[in-house]
Structures are given as structure tokens and as C-alpha cells.
């Protein structure tokens, strides 16, 4: 274990705590680090906001962190919890309890990305053009949840740094500008990343989208008392192991988390995979909007002409809200080039660019086949969005997620399949082809 760095401005201790081996950072060390980061300011706090991930980041360690922080602060100040939902559906009562323990439900707020935001500035078109290499040349309005300006003494943004299809590595200011952001930034950032190319972004720090977030943070967040609590985790056999905890106000804590996440959450295969099977836990994945992590987190490992089997027992819809669901059903996962063309001619897609980006993220672009195996969506519905279909029971009988081991498996009839029990926990790539450029 290694703490470092001394004190940052405004009283929050900047720390890096990490555990290279073993079972990760234990609760006592975690509690001590969180207590230390508040040591100089805890007595003067009256109102604190915790920005936390939703249930789709169940394995982030954020639930334990938020609960500890709540218990450290609740006796002396008001603590509110704002899940950084982005475009996701609000957390249910059961999800709040399962992830955040005994924090009272009346402390949870709900973010609506379409209605709950205020504009705080604009990223200039010239800057966007420069960092995107001409892919996008429009100014981007910066919107955040209005509650960030409700007079909080401290805003702690908590979350996991892990490879991400839109920004490269999730969290830090993404938690603010997307998780707690509005439609303008969400649409622009998602389409920028999709047009620029996922395979040029995922697993990397300095993407065009991250540079837009950095610009917005430098110019428009200076007056807010925001600090970041970032984790790097894995979850072998479903058990969360926190390998790193990084606390601070600036970009340094994020950069250290990125370096560790690149070691822990990037998985390389020696040869392109002819067949991969990905399991989506039915408690976490109820839409293809979320479940398509199975596609974009594995696309750099799959062989041309290969097949991806997605075991999706809980998936019952496509979008996380009615409009996005309608657009997915209307256009389907028809490929990057088709979506780019459609964005030029179809007003409804142009007005919902995050949905357009999602359709790109979930498309195999003809390189490999995607077969969704569902209980609650019909063959007609699944094939209607341009995926292959197999009934879940039939698929699970052959590719039993209870019996398959993470990694390569050989079935009784000799078929070789690569099994991933949770695509949210990493990024898989073939280290030998041109899609797997050097990350380091």
C-alpha cells in the first residue's frame, strides 16, 4: 500500500492508494484514506453532494465508498446523493439498497438529462475541429445538472476508471459532463467519439472527447468545489477487488488511475477469436443500450467472420428511454457508414446524436456476426434491429454460463469458445493485429 502527495488546495488531501497484489485494498485502509482526505475540512462542511455511478457500475467499489463517506459526514452536515445517470433509467429502490447499503432513500436525487440542466459555457468550434482532426467542427454547449450550483461546500465525484467507448477511459470529468450533463454535451461527445472511431479511443487517455471535457473543466468548473474519488477494480468470480484509489482535485489523480486501469482492465488475446460468448447479468443489463458493451468491448478481439454470442436473459428492450428505443427499432444497428449517411438526411436521428452514436457502437460493421439470446425479446424484434437471434434457453444449454470458465473453453464436441462473464469489467483486444495499437 502506498499513500502519497500531501495536501491539495481547498483542504482535500490528494492521495494515491493502491494494492498491486492480493485481494486489493481492504475496508480499513479504504476507510482511513477517505477519513484522511476530509481531515482538514470535515468540521466546516454543512452541505455535501456525492456524485455516484448507477447500478451499471455495480463492481466499481463506489457503493462502499459512498456509504463510508455518508457515515463520516451525515452526523455533522447534510449529504445528498446524485447518481450520474447520463441517459440511463433512474435507479430503483432495490438497486439503491443493493449498491449503496443503508443510505436513506430520501437522500437520493434523480438526474434528468433532458430537463434538469443549466448551461455553463461553450467549447469553441475551432477547438473541437482541432482536437477531432476535422471530424467535427461545431461548438459544444456545456450543460450540467442545476443542483451542482445549490450551494454545496464540497462535491465529491466518485467512480471507476475503466476503458470506455465514448471517451477512452471512463470517469473523472465525464462523470460531470455526461453522467450529470445535458443533451447538448451528451449528443456532441457521443457522436464525436463514434465518428472519430471507437478503436482509436478505447483504453486511451487523450482522446478528442477527453480533450473537450478537459477544456470545459478548465474554463467552466473552476468555481465549483469538486474533488474526485476514483477507483480501479476487477471482479474475479464476481468478487470486487479494488486495486487502486485515487483522490484529488486536478487531472493528476485521473492520470494515475488510467495507468493502473490499463494494466488491470485491458486483456489481450494471442489470436483473433472465432467465437466469443458474453454473459449479461439480468440484474444489470435490461436493454441493448447497456448490453451492447458485449459488442464494443470485444470487437478488437474478434476475428473477421467470427461470431459473438450474447447471453442476455434480462434484456427486454433496446433504449433506456422511449425516444431512444424508438430510434433503435427504426434504424437498427446498420453500421457506422450507414449511420453517418443517415445523420445527414434524417431529422430525428440528427436531433438525437447520442442515439446515432449508440447505433454505431453496437454495429459489427459486417466484420463479425452478433447473435443475441433473449427470453423477453422475440426473434422478430431482435432481427428487426439487425442482430441474429437464438432463444436464451437453447443458447444457455449449449453455452452454460454456470459451467464456462473465463477465457478459452473447449466444449464436449470440440468447439472452442472464449467466455467473458461480464463485459463491463474490461476491454479485450487481439495484440497481433492493427486494431490493437499500443496503449502505453
Secondary structure as the mmCIF struct_conf table of DSSP 4:
data_model
#
loop_
_struct_conf.conf_type_id
_struct_conf.id
_struct_conf.beg_label_comp_id
_struct_conf.beg_label_asym_id
_struct_conf.beg_label_seq_id
_struct_conf.end_label_comp_id
_struct_conf.end_label_asym_id
_struct_conf.end_label_seq_id
STRN STRN1 UNK A 7 UNK A 7
HELX_RH_3T_P HELX_RH_3T_P1 UNK A 9 UNK A 11
HELX_LH_PP_P HELX_LH_PP_P1 UNK A 12 UNK A 12
STRN STRN2 UNK A 13 UNK A 13
HELX_LH_PP_P HELX_LH_PP_P2 UNK A 14 UNK A 14
STRN STRN3 UNK A 15 UNK A 18
BEND BEND1 UNK A 21 UNK A 21
TURN_TY1_P TURN_TY1_P1 UNK A 22 UNK A 23
BEND BEND2 UNK A 25 UNK A 25
HELX_RH_AL_P HELX_RH_AL_P1 UNK A 27 UNK A 37
TURN_TY1_P TURN_TY1_P2 UNK A 38 UNK A 41
HELX_RH_3T_P HELX_RH_3T_P2 UNK A 42 UNK A 44
BEND BEND3 UNK A 46 UNK A 46
STRN STRN4 UNK A 47 UNK A 52
HELX_RH_3T_P HELX_RH_3T_P3 UNK A 55 UNK A 60
BEND BEND4 UNK A 61 UNK A 61
HELX_RH_AL_P HELX_RH_AL_P2 UNK A 62 UNK A 73
TURN_TY1_P TURN_TY1_P3 UNK A 74 UNK A 76
BEND BEND5 UNK A 77 UNK A 77
STRN STRN5 UNK A 78 UNK A 83
TURN_TY1_P TURN_TY1_P4 UNK A 86 UNK A 87
BEND BEND6 UNK A 88 UNK A 88
HELX_LH_PP_P HELX_LH_PP_P3 UNK A 89 UNK A 92
HELX_RH_AL_P HELX_RH_AL_P3 UNK A 93 UNK A 100
TURN_TY1_P TURN_TY1_P5 UNK A 101 UNK A 102
BEND BEND7 UNK A 103 UNK A 103
HELX_RH_3T_P HELX_RH_3T_P4 UNK A 105 UNK A 107
STRN STRN6 UNK A 108 UNK A 109
TURN_TY1_P TURN_TY1_P6 UNK A 113 UNK A 115
BEND BEND8 UNK A 116 UNK A 116
STRN STRN7 UNK A 117 UNK A 123
HELX_RH_AL_P HELX_RH_AL_P4 UNK A 125 UNK A 131
TURN_TY1_P TURN_TY1_P7 UNK A 132 UNK A 134
BEND BEND9 UNK A 135 UNK A 135
BEND BEND10 UNK A 138 UNK A 138
STRN STRN8 UNK A 140 UNK A 145
HELX_RH_3T_P HELX_RH_3T_P5 UNK A 146 UNK A 149
BEND BEND11 UNK A 150 UNK A 150
BEND BEND12 UNK A 153 UNK A 153
STRN STRN9 UNK A 154 UNK A 160
STRN STRN10 UNK A 163 UNK A 164
TURN_TY1_P TURN_TY1_P8 UNK A 165 UNK A 167
STRN STRN11 UNK A 168 UNK A 169
TURN_TY1_P TURN_TY1_P9 UNK A 172 UNK A 173
HELX_RH_AL_P HELX_RH_AL_P5 UNK A 174 UNK A 174
HELX_RH_PI_P HELX_RH_PI_P1 UNK A 175 UNK A 179
TURN_TY1_P TURN_TY1_P10 UNK A 180 UNK A 180
STRN STRN12 UNK A 181 UNK A 181
HELX_RH_AL_P HELX_RH_AL_P6 UNK A 183 UNK A 196
HELX_RH_3T_P HELX_RH_3T_P6 UNK A 198 UNK A 200
TURN_TY1_P TURN_TY1_P11 UNK A 201 UNK A 203
BEND BEND13 UNK A 205 UNK A 205
HELX_RH_AL_P HELX_RH_AL_P7 UNK A 208 UNK A 220
BEND BEND14 UNK A 221 UNK A 221
TURN_TY1_P TURN_TY1_P12 UNK A 222 UNK A 223
BEND BEND15 UNK A 224 UNK A 224
STRN STRN13 UNK A 226 UNK A 234
HELX_RH_3T_P HELX_RH_3T_P7 UNK A 236 UNK A 238
STRN STRN14 UNK A 241 UNK A 248
BEND BEND16 UNK A 249 UNK A 251
HELX_RH_AL_P HELX_RH_AL_P8 UNK A 252 UNK A 264
BEND BEND17 UNK A 265 UNK A 265
STRN STRN15 UNK A 266 UNK A 269
BEND BEND18 UNK A 270 UNK A 271
STRN STRN16 UNK A 273 UNK A 279
TURN_TY1_P TURN_TY1_P13 UNK A 282 UNK A 284
STRN STRN17 UNK A 287 UNK A 287
HELX_RH_AL_P HELX_RH_AL_P9 UNK A 288 UNK A 291
TURN_TY1_P TURN_TY1_P14 UNK A 292 UNK A 292
HELX_RH_AL_P HELX_RH_AL_P10 UNK A 293 UNK A 296
TURN_TY1_P TURN_TY1_P15 UNK A 297 UNK A 299
STRN STRN18 UNK A 300 UNK A 300
TURN_TY1_P TURN_TY1_P16 UNK A 301 UNK A 301
STRN STRN19 UNK A 302 UNK A 312
TURN_TY1_P TURN_TY1_P17 UNK A 313 UNK A 314
STRN STRN20 UNK A 317 UNK A 317
BEND BEND19 UNK A 318 UNK A 321
HELX_RH_AL_P HELX_RH_AL_P11 UNK A 322 UNK A 331
BEND BEND20 UNK A 333 UNK A 333
HELX_RH_AL_P HELX_RH_AL_P12 UNK A 336 UNK A 345
HELX_RH_AL_P HELX_RH_AL_P13 UNK A 347 UNK A 350
TURN_TY1_P TURN_TY1_P18 UNK A 351 UNK A 351
HELX_RH_AL_P HELX_RH_AL_P14 UNK A 353 UNK A 361
TURN_TY1_P TURN_TY1_P19 UNK A 362 UNK A 362
TURN_TY1_P TURN_TY1_P20 UNK A 365 UNK A 366
BEND BEND21 UNK A 367 UNK A 368
STRN STRN21 UNK A 369 UNK A 374
BEND BEND22 UNK A 375 UNK A 377
HELX_RH_AL_P HELX_RH_AL_P15 UNK A 379 UNK A 384
TURN_TY1_P TURN_TY1_P21 UNK A 385 UNK A 386
STRN STRN22 UNK A 388 UNK A 391
HELX_RH_AL_P HELX_RH_AL_P16 UNK A 392 UNK A 398
BEND BEND23 UNK A 399 UNK A 399
TURN_TY1_P TURN_TY1_P22 UNK A 401 UNK A 403
HELX_LH_PP_P HELX_LH_PP_P4 UNK A 404 UNK A 405
BEND BEND24 UNK A 406 UNK A 406
STRN STRN23 UNK A 407 UNK A 410
TURN_TY1_P TURN_TY1_P23 UNK A 412 UNK A 413
BEND BEND25 UNK A 414 UNK A 414
STRN STRN24 UNK A 416 UNK A 420
BEND BEND26 UNK A 421 UNK A 421
HELX_RH_3T_P HELX_RH_3T_P8 UNK A 423 UNK A 425
STRN STRN25 UNK A 427 UNK A 430
TURN_TY1_P TURN_TY1_P24 UNK A 431 UNK A 432
BEND BEND27 UNK A 433 UNK A 433
TURN_TY1_P TURN_TY1_P25 UNK A 434 UNK A 435
BEND BEND28 UNK A 436 UNK A 436
#
